[in-house]
Amino acid sequence: MSDNAPACLCVARRQGLMRALEMVYPWVAHQLCWVHKMWNVLGKVRKVDHEGLKRGLRAIYEARSRKAALEAYLRWARRWRPKYPRAVRSVERHLEELLNLFLCPAHHRRYIRSVNLIERSFREVRRRTRPITTFTNPDSCDRIIFGVISKLNMQWRRSPLKEFANKP
């Protein structure tokens, strides 16, 4: 991210996590996870309409600008509100947090619209720390976690994870 670009964090809607992030990073925009939102929306509609709804939602988060995303949202909402008002309200209620990705540079957007990378990182930390039944002190735990995250950062620099920018 460039120095003058605002920071964005992608988060799943977890109240404890949201409160913690607001305490530690009060100035950072929170980007809700589009993958989780899409699953939530699809859970409110009939399977026969899944593809059409997904296509419309994808047009929102893949838009070139915030203005284009809002226009795509309005088209999507007009199309689906009569049939699925709860699904449309679900997106509408969190639209601002879903569109925070447009505060970041375009080349970062596909990476921050999902929490898949964060979840993958947590799984890897758990995989490495669970076999260790006792840490001698907090610093030993910190060293293991730092080592895991450093290794992941080096791997992503060379070869980004496919799931990092997946499409739901």
C-alpha positions in Angstrom: 0.0 0.0 0.0 1.3 3.5 -0.7 2.1 5.8 2.2 -0.8 8.1 1.5 -3.4 5.4 1.0 -5.7 4.7 4.0 -5.3 1.3 5.6 -8.0 -1.3 5.3 -8.6 -4.4 7.3 -10.8 -7.1 6.0 -12.8 -8.8 8.8 -15.6 -11.2 9.1 -18.4 -9.8 11.3 -17.3 -11.0 14.7 -18.3 -8.5 17.4 -15.4 -9.2 19.7 -12.9 -8.9 16.9 -14.6 -5.7 15.6 -14.4 -4.1 19.1 -10.7 -5.1 19.5 -9.8 -3.7 16.1 -11.6 -0.5 16.9 -9.6 -0.2 20.1 -6.2 -0.9 18.5 -6.8 0.6 15.1 -9.5 3.2 15.4 -8.5 5.1 12.3 -8.6 2.0 10.0 -11.5 1.3 7.7 -13.0 -2.1 8.2 -13.7 -4.1 5.0 -16.3 -6.8 5.6 -15.6 -10.1 3.8 -17.4 -10.4 0.6 -17.2 -14.2 0.6 -19.0 -14.4 4.0 -21.5 -11.8 2.9 -22.2 -13.8 -0.3 -22.8 -17.0 1.7 -25.1 -15.1 4.0 -27.1 -13.7 1.1 -27.3 -17.0 -0.7 -28.6 -18.6 2.5 -31.7 -16.3 2.2 -32.6 -17.2 -1.4 -33.7 -20.2 -3.5 -30.9 -22.2 -5.1 -32.3 -21.6 -8.6 -31.4 -17.9 -8.2 -27.9 -18.3 -6.8 -26.0 -17.7 -10.0 -27.9 -14.6 -10.9 -27.5 -13.1 -7.4 -23.8 -14.0 -7.3 -23.2 -12.5 -10.7 -24.7 -9.2 -9.5 -22.8 -9.2 -6.3 -19.6 -9.9 -8.1 -20.2 -6.9 -10.3 -20.3 -4.7 -7.2 -17.0 -5.8 -5.7 -15.2 -6.1 -9.0 -16.3 -2.6 -10.1 -13.5 -0.1 -11.1 -14.6 2.6 -8.7 -16.8 3.2 -5.7 -19.3 5.1 -7.9 -19.5 2.2 -10.4 -19.9 -0.2 -7.4 -22.8 1.8 -6.1 -24.4 1.8 -9.5 -23.9 -2.0 -9.7 -25.5 -2.3 -6.3 -28.5 -0.2 -7.2 -29.0 -2.4 -10.4 -28.7 -5.5 -8.3 -31.0 -4.2 -5.5 -33.7 -3.2 -8.1 -33.5 -6.6 -9.7 -33.7 -8.7 -6.5 -35.6 -6.6 -3.9 -39.1 -7.6 -5.0 -38.2 -11.3 -4.8 -35.7 -11.3 -1.9 -36.1 -8.2 0.3 -34.2 -9.8 3.2 -31.2 -10.6 1.1 -31.1 -7.1 -0.3 -31.4 -5.6 3.2 -28.6 -7.8 4.3 -26.2 -6.2 1.8 -27.7 -2.7 2.1 -27.2 -2.7 5.9 -23.4 -3.3 5.5 -22.9 -1.6 2.1 -20.5 1.0 3.5 -18.2 -1.6 5.1 -18.4 -3.8 2.0 -17.3 -0.9 -0.2 -14.3 0.2 2.0 -12.1 -1.8 -0.4 -12.4 1.2 -2.8 -10.4 3.3 -0.3 -7.4 1.2 -1.1 -5.3 1.1 -4.4 -7.0 -0.9 -7.1 -4.2 -3.6 -7.2 -4.9 -4.4 -3.5 -8.7 -4.7 -3.7 -8.9 -8.3 -4.8 -6.8 -9.3 -1.8 -8.6 -7.4 0.9 -12.2 -8.3 -0.1 -11.9 -11.7 1.6 -10.7 -12.9 5.0 -9.4 -16.2 3.4 -5.8 -15.1 3.9 -6.3 -14.3 7.5 -8.1 -17.5 8.2 -5.4 -19.4 6.4 -2.8 -17.7 8.5 -4.6 -18.6 11.7 -4.9 -22.2 10.7 -1.2 -22.4 10.0 -0.4 -20.8 13.4 -2.7 -23.3 15.2 -1.2 -26.2 13.2 2.3 -25.2 14.4 1.5 -24.3 18.0 -1.0 -27.1 19.0 1.7 -29.9 19.2 3.6 -27.8 21.7 1.8 -28.5 24.9 3.7 -26.0 27.1 5.5 -22.8 26.3 8.3 -21.9 28.7 7.3 -18.3 28.6 5.2 -15.8 26.5 8.3 -14.9 24.5 8.7 -18.5 23.3 5.1 -18.5 22.0 5.7 -15.1 20.4 8.8 -16.5 18.6 6.9 -19.5 17.2 4.1 -17.3 15.9 6.5 -14.7 14.5 8.4 -17.4 12.7 5.2 -18.9 11.2 3.9 -15.5 10.0 7.4 -14.5 8.6 7.6 -17.8 6.7 4.1 -17.2 5.3 5.0 -13.6 4.3 8.1 -14.9 2.4 6.0 -17.6 0.6 3.3 -15.1 -0.4 5.9 -12.7 -1.8 7.2 -15.4 -4.1 3.9 -17.2 -4.9 0.6 -15.7 -3.6 -2.0 -18.2 -2.4 -4.7 -19.0 -4.9 -7.4 -18.8 -2.3 -6.2 -15.3 -1.3 -8.1 -13.7 -4.2 -10.7 -16.4 -4.8 -14.2 -15.8 -6.2 -17.0 -17.3 -4.2 
